């Protein structure tokens, strides 16, 4: 072919394509949901940020629908889609910057920086390309699309073509109706007036629902939309087929005629158009008249599918077959509804109402003035001005529809809440002729809606209504806002997916796919959410989805079960803790296991246990999790407020140390420990703070009651187990003490007898002294074995313990100090220590010789944080003293017995001049009842 001939052919094809595009009257039309949904699905299917329905005109490409692209049109110099028009099917350009056709395109070189393109041509039934359905990405894709994505994009392209054809079909049908109406006006002026009223009345009542079908001739696969299914009486989930459903539902008398019409449409020599009117028989036996129109789609030189529409024409057919007067037909239609139907002749100002004005609102015909003024006068005074202004604006303007919600006066004097809708009828010059409409009583629906709102907002569970396809929240109640810690505007209009933590994304995405696929759900599940403040919570979700017309709406009712879940986890942890504490052999292992269980259960950064040394003003970590404890001592100086509260026995649960008025001044010291929030449970023994179980979190954290209770339960069980270990140690100590005392009893008796006989002037005196000392020895044993004492004074306890060693030599014992009341535990320990010191002194020290002396002195020091008792045992005049080569049981009893009982320190020094024993302990330890 010569270049001139080729150019002429191309020019002719381009003109034919542009003429076809113009016939669809689609350029510069408003957005439509069907097209918008398709580009959204295409974007998701191909994982592309940009998706367009692009229609290529002579000097521009205009986007009927778009996602991810701001402009509504571009020049042809920026068009990639023009290259897709060169041939039918799918065009894929893996890298726009490398393809010579597009590498200079402004969308490639400019700010958009697009790199990948895939577009399927949108063909008319005549095979002319109108534009493309395309997706674009900012990253090249060397492998293009997956087979599944290619198939899906082609299918979506066919849906776009079907929608475009549907628009034209609907437009043609409206033109046909208008032409028939005009013909009827010419033939019979009176009949056209009433016929027009009946037609427009049906439009006002039924809104002319149109169904869509798509029959794949190759695969013998039939698809119906929701309206078509409803017209044929087929449920949403039922499968449909050409022979098994379509032909089977046709009236037997119409079946052959419809099949013949379809075969004629498939004839290659025919027009490729299927048109037929037929009857369908519903499941209940009812007949319905339908008008079907379809167009053959040819691909690759053969007919592949037929796409078209179905319209319910039952009313028209019934009217035609009945051959009743138009007035009677109008009355029959208006009786079929509870809506008050009105026909307002604007030229004559005459309003005709149907019977529903009386049945629904109580107005008898004789009470009604057939004028527009009567109607407006019965609008509630507060609504009247706005209603009148709105309807006049429609009448005097160019609009064809009017609707308003207002209150309408009923015959009994009450007002009904109504939704009124009207449709304009205009003359050839656009002049207003009449308005026909229907007034629907909304009182009950509005009351139900108000009740629903009250229940919705007042519910004790969080409720969110959402679009299952996009997961966008449509409506929330106040309870959900409190559960998620967010404002309504932070939730409504956004995807609910953002409230699920990323670590749960697999389960979340699986659930969302089920919703997006249209699955009807009614199930209960438990899942985690991340609140606006970052805290994780547990929710019990009752998920319900339901069909509303052709759409599906999902409602989630959410109950915060965080405390319930925490309580369950904590209870299980306490069971494990009980087993661990029962089997732990030592204090250190017991504490290490306990803080580990505490930390893992609460999911915190650090837990531990510290011994508190109040006299020294320090604390020492005994156990820590997850890292091991540092045994070194640390100062308590940076935590005065904490120490004060713990000494009072308070449990500290602080969500944010810096914001807590009690501990804010210690925030810096805690920050050095990595703590922003804390739990601390004190161990108070005999009135003195001995240890602390602690929990640290590095960020602010609201401790729920179940967590605080769990930490206290852990502490209580640990304290109890520590008490068990201490009791077992004490029992072993007492057993060894008893053994020790039994071994020394004879030695003591011998020493007492020797001392008594050595200093007695005669036998009778010796006998009396020896008897008295043996009685004192018996009392000391009673004290040792029973823990009872005869006096509450510290001097009496000391004197009682030393009495059996008193050989009545002047100055043998010097016992002096202020009056101090002591508790039974301190009295027993003090008696044991004095008894042991005196026994050792009688064996090896000052009491073993006549010249030896012992001084026991004490005082109260009140210059520190709390009063301290300072006591000293000092021997003199005895034989020279040297430290023993090993420490026996008696020495260990002296150093540890009283210290453990009163929470103080005991120091034993073997000085050459005599043994010195010094005791320093809190006064509260001496006076503790237990």
GUBADO-786406 format. One record per residue (C-alpha): residue number from 1; residue in one letter; x, y, z. Coordinates in steps of 0.02 Angstrom, whole numbers, m for minus. Layout:
BEGIN
NUM/A/X/Y/Z
...
END
This chain:
BEGIN
1/X/0/0/0
2/X/65/171/m43
3/X/100/296/97
4/X/m39/409/34
5/X/m165/267/38
6/X/m105/212/210
7/X/m122/388/282
8/X/m295/405/207
9/X/m349/240/285
10/X/m279/286/454
11/X/m365/456/448
12/X/m530/374/402
13/X/m513/248/545
14/X/m474/386/669
15/X/m626/487/613
16/X/m736/333/629
17/X/m668/299/805
18/X/m695/479/862
19/X/m871/478/790
20/X/m909/319/888
21/X/m842/399/1046
22/X/m953/551/1019
23/X/m1108/441/998
24/X/m1086/375/1176
25/X/m1103/551/1250
26/X/m987/504/1392
27/X/m848/634/1384
28/X/m850/762/1527
29/X/m990/672/1620
30/X/m992/666/1812
31/X/m908/522/1906
32/X/m1008/360/1919
33/X/m988/230/2056
34/X/m979/83/1935
35/X/m826/152/1844
36/X/m746/211/2008
37/X/m764/36/2083
38/X/m680/m43/1931
39/X/m522/66/1940
40/X/m512/33/2127
41/X/m520/m156/2097
42/X/m393/m142/1954
43/X/m272/m47/2066
44/X/m287/m179/2203
45/X/m280/m326/2080
46/X/m119/m267/1995
47/X/m44/m188/2154
48/X/m25/m25/2056
49/X/m42/147/2133
50/X/m125/220/1977
51/X/m276/153/1882
52/X/m375/246/1747
53/X/m524/228/1630
54/X/m452/334/1489
55/X/m554/391/1339
56/X/m446/459/1197
57/X/m524/606/1103
58/X/m452/705/956
59/X/m345/822/1060
60/X/m341/748/1235
61/X/m365/595/1342
62/X/m504/614/1472
63/X/m521/502/1625
64/X/m697/439/1662
65/X/m629/362/1825
66/X/m460/374/1909
67/X/m367/324/2066
68/X/m194/385/2114
69/X/m194/519/1977
70/X/m245/698/2015
71/X/m280/772/1842
72/X/m445/729/1755
73/X/m368/741/1581
74/X/m201/767/1489
75/X/m145/813/1314
76/X/m108/677/1190
77/X/78/714/1207
78/X/65/643/1384
79/X/m40/493/1332
80/X/24/315/1338
81/X/m150/249/1301
82/X/m142/311/1119
83/X/m16/172/1088
84/X/m138/44/1158
85/X/m267/96/1027
86/X/m158/27/888
87/X/m227/m148/914
88/X/m354/m243/1018
89/X/m314/m332/1180
90/X/m183/m296/1313
91/X/m30/m184/1293
92/X/108/m204/1425
93/X/261/m88/1429
94/X/378/m153/1567
95/X/486/6/1571
96/X/416/166/1498
97/X/586/252/1509
98/X/665/119/1398
99/X/528/107/1265
100/X/558/224/1117
101/X/370/261/1107
102/X/360/330/1284
103/X/532/375/1351
104/X/506/561/1308
105/X/329/564/1379
106/X/308/705/1510
107/X/227/581/1630
108/X/388/479/1620
109/X/515/622/1625
110/X/417/738/1739
111/X/366/738/1922
112/X/250/588/1901
113/X/401/480/1852
114/X/293/335/1790
115/X/388/179/1735
116/X/264/38/1705
117/X/105/29/1599
118/X/m25/m105/1564
119/X/m186/m62/1472
120/X/m327/m159/1391
121/X/m416/m76/1244
122/X/m601/m35/1266
123/X/m686/m90/1104
124/X/m859/m51/1039
125/X/m961/m195/966
126/X/m896/m135/798
127/X/m717/m160/855
128/X/m675/26/872
129/X/m561/73/1017
130/X/m632/209/1130
131/X/m491/210/1256
132/X/m415/95/1387
133/X/m429/27/1562
134/X/m248/43/1621
135/X/m137/29/1774
136/X/29/120/1801
137/X/170/106/1926
138/X/320/213/1971
139/X/435/62/1967
140/X/475/m39/1810
141/X/412/m219/1804
142/X/525/m323/1691
143/X/406/m472/1709
144/X/250/m369/1676
145/X/90/m436/1753
146/X/56/m611/1818
147/X/m62/m719/1714
148/X/m196/m696/1845
149/X/m176/m507/1841
150/X/m184/m504/1650
151/X/m343/m609/1650
152/X/m420/m500/1786
153/X/m376/m337/1695
154/X/m454/m403/1534
155/X/m611/m453/1630
156/X/m622/m280/1709
157/X/m599/m203/1536
158/X/m750/m301/1477
159/X/m848/m235/1625
160/X/m802/m56/1577
161/X/m860/m88/1399
162/X/m1022/m163/1465
163/X/m1051/m10/1575
164/X/m1022/106/1427
165/X/m1143/4/1322
166/X/m1267/4/1466
167/X/m1263/194/1476
168/X/m1303/206/1291
169/X/m1438/72/1306
170/X/m1522/164/1448
171/X/m1510/327/1352
172/X/m1588/246/1197
173/X/m1727/170/1300
174/X/m1766/338/1376
175/X/m1768/412/1201
176/X/m1885/273/1144
177/X/m2002/307/1289
178/X/m2000/493/1251
179/X/m2036/463/1064
180/X/m2180/346/1105
181/X/m2248/473/1224
182/X/m2239/611/1092
183/X/m2328/498/965
184/X/m2467/465/1089
185/X/m2487/653/1117
186/X/m2513/682/931
187/X/m2639/542/911
188/X/m2744/576/1063
189/X/m2720/734/1165
190/X/m2827/675/1308
191/X/m2750/502/1315
192/X/m2573/569/1311
193/X/m2611/677/1462
194/X/m2669/529/1565
195/X/m2538/411/1486
196/X/m2399/530/1532
197/X/m2465/537/1710
198/X/m2467/348/1721
199/X/m2292/330/1648
200/X/m2217/463/1760
201/X/m2313/391/1907
202/X/m2228/224/1877
203/X/m2060/311/1866
204/X/m2095/398/2031
205/X/m2150/237/2115
206/X/m2030/107/2040
207/X/m1880/217/1989
208/X/m1866/105/1833
209/X/m1743/m26/1895
210/X/m1636/m102/1756
211/X/m1547/m269/1767
212/X/m1385/m318/1677
213/X/m1333/m485/1605
214/X/m1171/m550/1526
215/X/m1174/m715/1429
216/X/m1005/m791/1382
217/X/m1045/m889/1223
218/X/m879/m980/1220
219/X/m882/m1042/1401
220/X/m1073/m1052/1408
221/X/m1063/m947/1567
222/X/m1204/m831/1617
223/X/m1190/m689/1745
224/X/m1335/m588/1816
225/X/m1329/m437/1929
226/X/m1438/m420/2084
227/X/m1582/m334/1992
228/X/m1589/m467/1856
229/X/m1588/m604/1989
230/X/m1731/m518/2077
231/X/m1831/m504/1915
232/X/m1809/m691/1883
233/X/m1837/m738/2066
234/X/m1660/m808/2090
235/X/m1569/m790/2256
236/X/m1401/m702/2273
237/X/m1301/m861/2298
238/X/m1389/m974/2172
239/X/m1293/m1023/2013
240/X/m1371/m972/1847
241/X/m1353/m1041/1672
242/X/m1428/m1009/1501
243/X/m1523/m1171/1485
244/X/m1551/m1218/1667
245/X/m1606/m1048/1730
246/X/m1645/m924/1590
247/X/m1739/m1039/1471
248/X/m1815/m1137/1615
249/X/m1893/m980/1691
250/X/m1969/m920/1526
251/X/m2155/m947/1496
252/X/m2173/m1104/1387
253/X/m2266/m1003/1254
254/X/m2121/m879/1240
255/X/m1972/m997/1246
256/X/m1957/m1039/1060
257/X/m1981/m857/1007
258/X/m1845/m795/1125
259/X/m1721/m929/1068
260/X/m1755/m882/887
261/X/m1722/m699/924
262/X/m1558/m743/1010
263/X/m1502/m852/864
264/X/m1542/m709/744
265/X/m1433/m594/847
266/X/m1292/m721/832
267/X/m1309/m730/643
268/X/m1150/m655/566
269/X/m1258/m574/431
270/X/m1374/m495/558
271/X/m1366/m333/658
272/X/m1290/m419/812
273/X/m1430/m351/921
274/X/m1545/m455/1031
275/X/m1714/m379/1074
276/X/m1861/m471/1149
277/X/m2007/m453/1267
278/X/m2059/m609/1362
279/X/m2139/m677/1517
280/X/m2047/m761/1661
281/X/m2125/m877/1788
282/X/m2067/m847/1967
283/X/m2041/m985/2098
284/X/m2213/m943/2168
285/X/m2294/m958/1995
286/X/m2314/m771/1971
287/X/m2289/m700/1795
288/X/m2180/m551/1757
289/X/m2156/m464/1589
290/X/m1976/m417/1547
291/X/m1898/m322/1402
292/X/m1721/m379/1358
293/X/m1596/m295/1244
294/X/m1419/m355/1210
295/X/m1274/m326/1094
296/X/m1157/m455/1024
297/X/m971/m437/1067
298/X/m854/m498/930
299/X/m672/m537/969
300/X/m546/m612/851
301/X/m673/m624/711
302/X/m800/m726/808
303/X/m944/m693/926
304/X/m885/m719/1104
305/X/m1018/m645/1217
306/X/m1179/m548/1224
307/X/m1204/m409/1352
308/X/m1366/m319/1385
309/X/m1502/m258/1500
310/X/m1667/m321/1570
311/X/m1811/m205/1615
312/X/m1969/m248/1707
313/X/m2113/m197/1591
314/X/m2248/m290/1684
315/X/m2346/m132/1723
316/X/m2343/m74/1543
317/X/m2395/m244/1477
318/X/m2533/m261/1602
319/X/m2595/m89/1553
320/X/m2590/m130/1369
321/X/m2674/m300/1389
322/X/m2808/m235/1506
323/X/m2857/m97/1382
324/X/m2929/1/1525
325/X/m2950/186/1525
326/X/m2796/283/1575
327/X/m2890/357/1722
328/X/m2933/183/1791
329/X/m2755/125/1760
330/X/m2690/273/1858
331/X/m2808/235/2003
332/X/m2754/52/2002
333/X/m2569/97/2014
334/X/m2594/224/2152
335/X/m2693/99/2256
336/X/m2544/m20/2251
337/X/m2441/90/2367
338/X/m2456/168/2539
339/X/m2370/325/2474
340/X/m2476/478/2448
341/X/m2459/505/2260
342/X/m2490/679/2194
343/X/m2503/757/2020
344/X/m2484/946/2020
345/X/m2541/1037/1863
346/X/m2431/1192/1876
347/X/m2525/1285/1739
348/X/m2696/1266/1819
349/X/m2629/1252/1999
350/X/m2729/1092/2023
351/X/m2666/949/2131
352/X/m2737/773/2116
353/X/m2704/654/2263
354/X/m2730/467/2272
355/X/m2826/377/2409
356/X/m2670/362/2519
357/X/m2693/542/2573
358/X/m2844/481/2670
359/X/m2785/307/2720
360/X/m2613/365/2777
361/X/m2645/543/2838
362/X/m2834/547/2872
363/X/m2884/682/2747
364/X/m3053/643/2666
365/X/m3073/707/2488
366/X/m3202/837/2540
367/X/m3076/910/2664
368/X/m2941/935/2533
369/X/m2927/1089/2424
370/X/m2847/1033/2260
371/X/m2719/1174/2256
372/X/m2534/1193/2289
373/X/m2572/1321/2423
374/X/m2671/1194/2526
375/X/m2525/1074/2520
376/X/m2396/1205/2570
377/X/m2509/1268/2710
378/X/m2507/1093/2787
379/X/m2318/1090/2801
380/X/m2257/1121/2979
381/X/m2229/1309/3006
382/X/m2046/1280/3049
383/X/m2018/1186/2885
384/X/m2135/1281/2770
385/X/m2019/1421/2713
386/X/m1879/1304/2664
387/X/m1994/1178/2577
388/X/m2079/1316/2476
389/X/m1911/1393/2427
390/X/m1838/1225/2374
391/X/m1985/1172/2267
392/X/m1999/1343/2183
393/X/m1813/1336/2143
394/X/m1840/1171/2050
395/X/m1997/1232/1961
396/X/m1920/1397/1907
397/X/m1750/1321/1866
398/X/m1693/1184/1749
399/X/m1686/1037/1869
400/X/m1800/887/1844
401/X/m1808/812/2019
402/X/m1852/877/2193
403/X/m1850/794/2364
404/X/m1868/855/2542
405/X/m1898/786/2716
406/X/m2022/886/2819
407/X/m2169/872/2938
408/X/m2344/861/2863
409/X/m2503/900/2959
410/X/m2621/751/2979
411/X/m2810/763/2997
412/X/m2799/724/3184
413/X/m2688/876/3214
414/X/m2525/781/3234
415/X/m2378/792/3114
416/X/m2304/650/3014
417/X/m2122/650/2962
418/X/m2122/625/2774
419/X/m2000/606/2629
420/X/m2074/692/2477
421/X/m2004/667/2302
422/X/m2063/748/2142
423/X/m2020/740/1956
424/X/m2042/886/1836
425/X/m2132/880/1669
426/X/m2082/1023/1555
427/X/m2139/1085/1387
428/X/m2037/1099/1226
429/X/m1960/1263/1284
430/X/m1924/1199/1459
431/X/m2076/1284/1534
432/X/m2145/1196/1691
433/X/m2306/1101/1655
434/X/m2331/982/1799
435/X/m2244/893/1941
436/X/m2283/716/1994
437/X/m2222/640/2156
438/X/m2247/528/2305
439/X/m2250/570/2490
440/X/m2185/429/2601
441/X/m2226/424/2787
442/X/m2057/412/2876
443/X/m2123/432/3054
444/X/m2100/252/3107
445/X/m1935/233/3015
446/X/m1867/392/3095
447/X/m1928/334/3265
448/X/m1842/167/3238
449/X/m1687/256/3179
450/X/m1689/365/3335
451/X/m1709/211/3444
452/X/m1567/128/3350
453/X/m1457/280/3375
454/X/m1497/280/3561
455/X/m1453/95/3574
456/X/m1301/117/3462
457/X/m1231/263/3560
458/X/m1281/196/3732
459/X/m1219/18/3706
460/X/m1095/m46/3833
461/X/m991/m123/3693
462/X/m896/m36/3555
463/X/m985/m38/3387
464/X/m915/3/3215
465/X/m1006/m12/3050
466/X/m889/m31/2902
467/X/m878/m59/2715
468/X/m812/m239/2698
469/X/m725/m203/2533
470/X/m617/m56/2587
471/X/m631/m86/2776
472/X/m675/97/2794
473/X/m764/138/2957
474/X/m934/215/2919
475/X/m1000/243/3094
476/X/m939/217/3272
477/X/m1010/240/3446
478/X/m933/325/3596
479/X/m890/161/3683
480/X/m777/107/3539
481/X/m689/275/3545
482/X/m652/245/3729
483/X/m592/68/3696
484/X/m472/125/3559
485/X/m430/288/3648
486/X/m470/391/3493
487/X/m587/526/3431
488/X/m726/482/3305
489/X/m639/579/3167
490/X/m484/471/3192
491/X/m587/315/3153
492/X/m729/361/3034
493/X/m672/373/2854
494/X/m514/272/2887
495/X/m473/87/2871
496/X/m500/m11/3031
497/X/m347/m115/2985
498/X/m232/16/3064
499/X/m296/m29/3238
500/X/m227/m207/3226
501/X/m43/m227/3274
502/X/73/m274/3131
503/X/127/m433/3220
504/X/m53/m495/3198
505/X/m61/m445/3014
506/X/m73/m622/2944
507/X/m234/m663/3038
508/X/m300/m486/3008
509/X/m272/m494/2820
510/X/m352/m667/2808
511/X/m508/m602/2895
512/X/m513/m446/2785
513/X/m500/m550/2627
514/X/m654/m648/2679
515/X/m749/m485/2707
516/X/m690/m409/2542
517/X/m744/m566/2448
518/X/m921/m536/2506
519/X/m932/m680/2630
520/X/m1086/m666/2742
521/X/m1016/m685/2917
522/X/m1085/m707/3092
523/X/m948/m762/3210
524/X/m860/m716/3371
525/X/m672/m703/3387
526/X/m543/m632/3506
527/X/m404/m521/3438
528/X/m284/m385/3489
529/X/m294/m199/3452
530/X/m166/m61/3473
531/X/m244/93/3553
532/X/m205/269/3498
533/X/m85/285/3645
534/X/10/130/3585
535/X/m53/10/3720
536/X/m106/m164/3665
537/X/m276/m224/3720
538/X/m382/m380/3691
539/X/m556/m372/3617
540/X/m696/m498/3596
541/X/m770/m461/3425
542/X/m945/m512/3369
543/X/m937/m491/3179
544/X/m1098/m485/3079
545/X/m1119/m445/2894
546/X/m1285/m426/2804
547/X/m1349/m390/2630
548/X/m1429/m218/2608
549/X/m1496/m213/2430
550/X/m1350/m246/2315
551/X/m1223/m199/2449
552/X/m1153/m288/2601
553/X/m1129/m198/2766
554/X/m1026/m266/2910
555/X/m1048/m225/3094
556/X/m919/m266/3227
557/X/m966/m262/3412
558/X/m809/m255/3518
559/X/m792/m288/3705
560/X/m631/m246/3796
561/X/m577/m408/3880
562/X/m399/m355/3919
563/X/m419/m379/4106
564/X/m504/m547/4078
565/X/m361/m606/3968
566/X/m231/m536/4087
567/X/m318/m622/4233
568/X/m317/m789/4141
569/X/m132/m773/4098
570/X/m90/m719/4274
571/X/m187/m863/4350
572/X/m92/m988/4243
573/X/71/m903/4292
574/X/27/m916/4477
575/X/0/m1103/4457
576/X/175/m1119/4382
577/X/244/m1006/4518
578/X/172/m1118/4654
579/X/263/m1269/4583
580/X/425/m1172/4569
581/X/418/m1102/4746
582/X/378/m1272/4818
583/X/533/m1349/4740
584/X/656/m1204/4756
585/X/797/m1256/4874
586/X/868/m1084/4915
587/X/813/m905/4935
588/X/913/m849/4785
589/X/843/m980/4666
590/X/667/m946/4729
591/X/680/m760/4697
592/X/761/m784/4525
593/X/620/m898/4467
594/X/485/m782/4537
595/X/548/m623/4453
596/X/567/m717/4288
597/X/386/m776/4292
598/X/329/m601/4341
599/X/424/m518/4198
600/X/373/m641/4062
601/X/190/m635/4113
602/X/178/m445/4116
603/X/289/m423/3962
604/X/398/m288/4041
605/X/578/m233/4022
606/X/641/m279/4196
607/X/586/m361/4358
608/X/685/m398/4515
609/X/700/m410/4703
610/X/810/m301/4813
611/X/862/m316/4995
612/X/848/m150/5086
613/X/980/m96/5214
614/X/900/52/5302
615/X/1043/89/5424
616/X/1167/90/5281
617/X/1047/184/5164
618/X/1074/61/5022
619/X/992/m80/4925
620/X/1065/m235/4846
621/X/990/m332/4699
622/X/965/m514/4745
623/X/874/m567/4586
624/X/839/m482/4419
625/X/758/m527/4252
626/X/802/m541/4110
627/X/983/m496/4149
628/X/1070/m565/4304
629/X/1076/m463/4463
630/X/1221/m348/4504
631/X/1270/m394/4683
632/X/1344/m223/4722
633/X/1260/m105/4845
634/X/1176/53/4780
635/X/1122/208/4872
636/X/941/245/4915
637/X/975/432/4918
638/X/892/465/4750
639/X/725/388/4800
640/X/665/471/4962
641/X/481/477/4913
642/X/482/296/4855
643/X/568/241/5015
644/X/444/336/5122
645/X/294/253/5038
646/X/370/79/5044
647/X/412/94/5229
648/X/229/129/5259
649/X/190/m35/5172
650/X/112/47/5018
651/X/105/m42/4850
652/X/162/80/4714
653/X/81/66/4541
654/X/138/218/4441
655/X/88/236/4257
656/X/206/381/4220
657/X/338/427/4349
658/X/369/599/4273
659/X/184/642/4282
660/X/152/570/4455
661/X/152/706/4590
662/X/222/584/4719
663/X/375/528/4622
664/X/402/663/4489
665/X/558/728/4578
666/X/634/553/4564
667/X/599/536/4376
668/X/779/571/4328
669/X/847/440/4448
670/X/724/312/4380
671/X/766/361/4201
672/X/946/309/4235
673/X/876/138/4278
674/X/775/134/4115
675/X/608/151/4205
676/X/463/264/4153
677/X/327/169/4245
678/X/339/47/4391
679/X/260/m75/4511
680/X/338/m97/4685
681/X/280/m213/4824
682/X/369/m193/4992
683/X/423/m334/5111
684/X/398/m266/5287
685/X/454/m380/5429
686/X/440/m338/5612
687/X/395/m159/5567
688/X/549/m133/5460
689/X/566/m127/5269
690/X/674/m276/5222
691/X/651/m295/5033
692/X/558/m240/4876
693/X/488/m337/4727
694/X/488/m218/4578
695/X/430/m208/4396
696/X/498/m78/4273
697/X/431/m26/4101
698/X/530/94/3988
699/X/374/188/3930
700/X/218/254/4014
701/X/98/111/4050
702/X/m71/104/4135
703/X/m64/m45/4252
704/X/m233/m131/4246
705/X/m302/m195/4412
706/X/m272/m377/4360
707/X/m86/m340/4335
708/X/m69/m254/4504
709/X/m162/m397/4588
710/X/m49/m523/4502
711/X/109/m435/4560
712/X/42/m431/4739
713/X/m4/m614/4729
714/X/172/m656/4670
715/X/244/m554/4813
716/X/129/m635/4942
717/X/175/m809/4883
718/X/360/m767/4879
719/X/351/m692/5054
720/X/261/m847/5115
721/X/390/m962/5037
722/X/531/m858/5107
723/X/448/m873/5276
724/X/442/m1061/5252
725/X/628/m1066/5212
726/X/664/m954/5362
727/X/557/m1063/5475
728/X/648/m1218/5414
729/X/816/m1131/5447
730/X/756/m1080/5619
731/X/701/m1257/5657
732/X/870/m1323/5607
733/X/950/m1186/5714
734/X/844/m1234/5864
735/X/885/m1417/5843
736/X/1070/m1378/5838
737/X/1050/m1261/5985
738/X/963/m1395/6085
739/X/1101/m1517/6044
740/X/1230/m1387/6089
741/X/1143/m1348/6253
742/X/1126/m1529/6302
743/X/1312/m1553/6276
744/X/1351/m1400/6381
745/X/1225/m1431/6520
746/X/1340/m1540/6623
747/X/1484/m1421/6592
748/X/1374/m1278/6651
749/X/1321/m1370/6807
750/X/1501/m1413/6841
751/X/1555/m1232/6818
752/X/1415/m1167/6928
753/X/1457/m1293/7064
754/X/1642/m1251/7053
755/X/1612/m1065/7062
756/X/1490/m1087/7207
757/X/1602/m1202/7309
758/X/1755/m1097/7274
759/X/1681/m940/7351
760/X/1565/m1014/7485
761/X/1625/m998/7668
762/X/1536/m1155/7723
763/X/1437/m1302/7659
764/X/1263/m1234/7700
765/X/1298/m1071/7609
766/X/1365/m1166/7461
767/X/1212/m1278/7460
768/X/1091/m1129/7456
769/X/1189/m1037/7320
770/X/1205/m1191/7214
771/X/1018/m1228/7228
772/X/975/m1049/7178
773/X/1090/m1055/7027
774/X/1022/m1221/6970
775/X/846/m1147/6981
776/X/907/m998/6874
777/X/981/m1121/6751
778/X/811/m1208/6740
779/X/725/m1041/6708
780/X/849/m1002/6569
781/X/811/m1169/6489
782/X/626/m1132/6502
783/X/658/m969/6411
784/X/763/m1054/6278
785/X/639/m1193/6244
786/X/472/m1103/6260
787/X/513/m926/6203
788/X/422/m853/6354
789/X/490/m718/6467
790/X/443/m644/6635
791/X/481/m460/6600
792/X/457/m341/6453
793/X/606/m232/6500
794/X/772/m256/6411
795/X/865/m247/6578
796/X/755/m386/6649
797/X/788/m496/6497
798/X/976/m471/6514
799/X/975/m497/6704
800/X/871/m655/6686
801/X/991/m726/6556
802/X/1145/m687/6666
803/X/1073/m738/6833
804/X/1139/m917/6830
805/X/1316/m850/6803
806/X/1306/m725/6947
807/X/1416/m790/7091
808/X/1367/m637/7193
809/X/1541/m562/7192
810/X/1530/m373/7200
811/X/1543/m289/7028
812/X/1538/m455/6936
813/X/1406/m386/6813
814/X/1368/m204/6766
815/X/1202/m192/6673
816/X/1144/m14/6632
817/X/1047/82/6501
818/X/878/170/6471
819/X/714/77/6492
820/X/665/m11/6331
821/X/517/m125/6303
822/X/558/m274/6191
823/X/449/m397/6097
824/X/450/m585/6129
825/X/556/m629/5976
826/X/690/m500/6021
827/X/685/m555/6203
828/X/718/m738/6157
829/X/859/m693/6037
830/X/936/m572/6161
831/X/926/m704/6300
832/X/1011/m832/6186
833/X/1150/m711/6143
834/X/1178/m658/6325
835/X/1172/m838/6381
836/X/1300/m889/6248
837/X/1416/m742/6287
838/X/1405/m782/6474
839/X/1434/m968/6443
840/X/1590/m930/6339
841/X/1646/m806/6471
842/X/1623/m939/6606
843/X/1723/m1063/6504
844/X/1862/m956/6433
845/X/1837/m774/6477
846/X/1809/m652/6619
847/X/1688/m762/6716
848/X/1812/m904/6723
849/X/1917/m812/6856
850/X/1865/m722/7017
851/X/1935/m555/6959
852/X/1839/m551/6793
853/X/1704/m424/6759
854/X/1569/m403/6626
855/X/1482/m239/6576
856/X/1322/m237/6471
857/X/1277/m59/6418
858/X/1155/14/6292
859/X/1083/181/6236
860/X/961/252/6105
861/X/1029/352/5957
862/X/892/463/5881
863/X/996/568/5758
864/X/963/459/5604
865/X/814/413/5497
866/X/744/309/5640
867/X/796/275/5822
868/X/933/144/5844
869/X/978/36/5994
870/X/1167/26/6022
871/X/1222/m110/6145
872/X/1394/m172/6200
873/X/1453/m327/6297
874/X/1626/m291/6367
875/X/1734/m415/6467
876/X/1881/m365/6576
877/X/1995/m440/6709
878/X/1994/m611/6630
879/X/2134/m712/6552
880/X/2213/m644/6391
881/X/2101/m671/6238
882/X/2152/m731/6067
883/X/2035/m760/5917
884/X/1980/m941/5898
885/X/2053/m1044/5756
886/X/1877/m1083/5695
887/X/1703/m1020/5731
888/X/1592/m1142/5822
889/X/1405/m1146/5832
890/X/1403/m1030/5983
891/X/1498/m893/5892
892/X/1384/m903/5741
893/X/1232/m898/5855
894/X/1298/m739/5938
895/X/1332/m652/5770
896/X/1174/m703/5676
897/X/1037/m742/5801
898/X/994/m568/5863
899/X/1036/m485/5695
900/X/911/m592/5605
901/X/777/m565/5737
902/X/784/m374/5749
903/X/856/m327/5579
904/X/1020/m257/5643
905/X/1206/m295/5648
906/X/1310/m391/5778
907/X/1500/m376/5784
908/X/1604/m494/5893
909/X/1784/m438/5930
910/X/1915/m545/6022
911/X/2019/m405/6096
912/X/2167/m453/6209
913/X/2089/m369/6363
914/X/1926/m462/6340
915/X/1788/m507/6219
916/X/1683/m360/6155
917/X/1515/m386/6068
918/X/1427/m236/5991
919/X/1245/m234/5931
920/X/1165/m99/5822
921/X/982/m121/5773
922/X/822/m19/5743
923/X/722/13/5899
924/X/568/m44/5800
925/X/652/m213/5776
926/X/674/m236/5962
927/X/495/m186/5997
928/X/409/m285/5858
929/X/272/m400/5922
930/X/320/m537/5799
END
